[in-house]
Amino acid sequence: MYSAVHLTTLFNRTLRHLFERIRRARKLYKLSPICRAFINAYIKANLKIIRSITLIKAIINAIKEMKHVLSVKVQLISKGISDAWKLSMLATAWGHSTAYSWRYDMNFIIYCGLTASWIFRLFASYMV
């Protein structure tokens, strides 16, 4: 069981660490403005103890959003979902019987995102 002081230090350390990782990764713009404002206010307040359940819920939601922004898997899914749909429609048009299910296959979507990111890295120097 955690004490209130221990829980507060744990939240402080986690929020500061994740916020610093997001700033260093230059992904601060991906956070919602409300989340960004909440984190800034929380860090500036420098609370010694948290007693409010509502505040704890808000901190947990902010931590979830920051982890979502930093997740590599989420980035690959967002890059690959449109390519997976396009490839699935193309294969379905060519008569592939199971190509429709590719749209909902998470592994295929991540593969498409990974392929797109590596192709961009490979040919980025030629695109300039």
C-alpha positions as CSV (number, residue, x, y, z in Angstrom):
1,M,0.0,0.0,0.0
2,Y,1.3,3.4,-0.9
3,S,1.2,6.4,1.4
4,A,0.0,9.8,0.0
5,V,3.5,11.2,0.1
6,H,5.1,8.2,-1.7
7,L,2.3,8.4,-4.3
8,T,2.9,12.1,-4.8
9,T,6.6,11.7,-5.4
10,L,6.0,8.8,-7.8
11,F,3.6,10.9,-9.8
12,N,6.0,13.9,-9.7
13,R,8.9,11.8,-10.9
14,T,6.9,10.1,-13.7
15,L,5.3,13.3,-15.0
16,R,8.6,15.1,-15.1
17,H,10.4,12.2,-16.7
18,L,7.8,11.7,-19.5
19,F,7.4,15.4,-20.1
20,E,11.2,15.7,-20.5
21,R,11.2,12.7,-22.9
22,I,8.5,14.3,-25.0
23,R,10.3,17.7,-25.1
24,R,13.6,16.0,-26.1
25,A,11.8,14.0,-28.8
26,R,10.2,17.2,-30.1
27,K,6.7,15.8,-29.9
28,L,5.2,18.3,-27.6
29,Y,2.9,19.5,-30.3
30,K,1.2,16.1,-30.4
31,L,-0.1,16.5,-26.8
32,S,-3.5,18.1,-26.5
33,P,-3.4,21.7,-25.3
34,I,-5.4,20.9,-22.1
35,C,-2.9,18.1,-21.2
36,R,0.1,20.3,-21.9
37,A,-1.4,23.1,-19.7
38,F,-2.3,20.7,-17.0
39,I,1.3,19.2,-16.9
40,N,2.8,22.7,-16.9
41,A,0.6,23.8,-14.0
42,Y,1.2,20.6,-12.0
43,I,5.0,20.9,-12.4
44,K,4.9,24.5,-11.4
45,A,2.7,23.9,-8.4
46,N,5.2,21.4,-7.0
47,L,2.7,19.6,-4.7
48,K,4.0,17.9,-1.6
49,I,0.9,15.7,-1.1
50,I,-2.1,14.7,-3.2
51,R,-5.4,14.0,-1.5
52,S,-7.9,14.5,-4.4
53,I,-9.1,11.5,-6.3
54,T,-10.0,13.8,-9.2
55,L,-6.5,15.1,-9.4
56,I,-5.1,11.6,-9.4
57,K,-7.4,10.7,-12.3
58,A,-6.2,13.7,-14.2
59,I,-2.6,12.8,-13.6
60,I,-3.2,9.2,-14.8
61,N,-4.9,10.4,-17.9
62,A,-2.0,12.8,-18.7
63,I,0.5,10.0,-18.2
64,K,-1.5,7.7,-20.5
65,E,-1.6,10.4,-23.2
66,M,2.1,11.1,-22.9
67,K,2.9,7.3,-23.2
68,H,0.6,7.2,-26.2
69,V,2.5,10.0,-27.9
70,L,5.9,8.3,-27.2
71,S,4.8,4.8,-28.3
72,V,6.6,3.5,-31.4
73,K,3.8,1.1,-32.1
74,V,1.2,3.8,-32.3
75,Q,3.4,5.8,-34.7
76,L,3.7,2.7,-37.0
77,I,0.0,2.1,-36.9
78,S,-0.8,5.7,-37.8
79,K,1.7,5.5,-40.7
80,G,0.6,2.1,-42.0
81,I,-3.1,2.1,-41.8
82,S,-3.8,4.0,-45.0
83,D,-1.2,1.9,-46.9
84,A,-2.8,-1.3,-45.5
85,W,-6.2,-0.2,-46.7
86,K,-4.8,0.7,-50.2
87,L,-3.0,-2.6,-50.6
88,S,-6.0,-4.5,-49.4
89,M,-8.3,-2.8,-51.9
90,L,-5.8,-3.4,-54.7
91,A,-5.4,-7.1,-53.9
92,T,-9.2,-7.5,-53.5
93,A,-9.6,-5.9,-57.0
94,W,-7.1,-8.4,-58.4
95,G,-9.2,-11.3,-57.0
96,H,-7.3,-12.2,-53.8
97,S,-10.0,-13.9,-51.7
98,T,-8.6,-13.1,-48.2
99,A,-7.2,-9.7,-48.9
100,Y,-10.2,-7.9,-47.3
101,S,-9.1,-9.2,-43.9
102,W,-5.7,-7.5,-44.2
103,R,-7.3,-4.2,-43.3
104,Y,-8.0,-5.4,-39.8
105,D,-4.8,-7.4,-39.3
106,M,-2.7,-5.3,-36.8
107,N,0.5,-7.1,-37.8
108,F,0.0,-6.2,-41.5
109,I,-0.7,-2.6,-40.6
110,I,2.5,-2.3,-38.5
111,Y,4.4,-4.0,-41.3
112,C,3.1,-1.4,-43.8
113,G,4.1,1.4,-41.4
114,L,7.5,0.0,-40.9
115,T,8.0,-0.4,-44.6
116,A,6.9,3.1,-45.3
117,S,9.2,4.5,-42.6
118,W,12.2,2.6,-43.9
119,I,11.5,3.5,-47.5
120,F,11.3,7.1,-46.5
121,R,14.7,6.8,-44.7
122,L,16.2,5.0,-47.6
123,F,15.2,7.5,-50.3
124,A,15.1,10.7,-48.1
125,S,18.5,11.8,-49.5
126,Y,17.3,11.4,-53.1
127,M,14.1,13.4,-52.5
128,V,15.9,16.6,-51.8
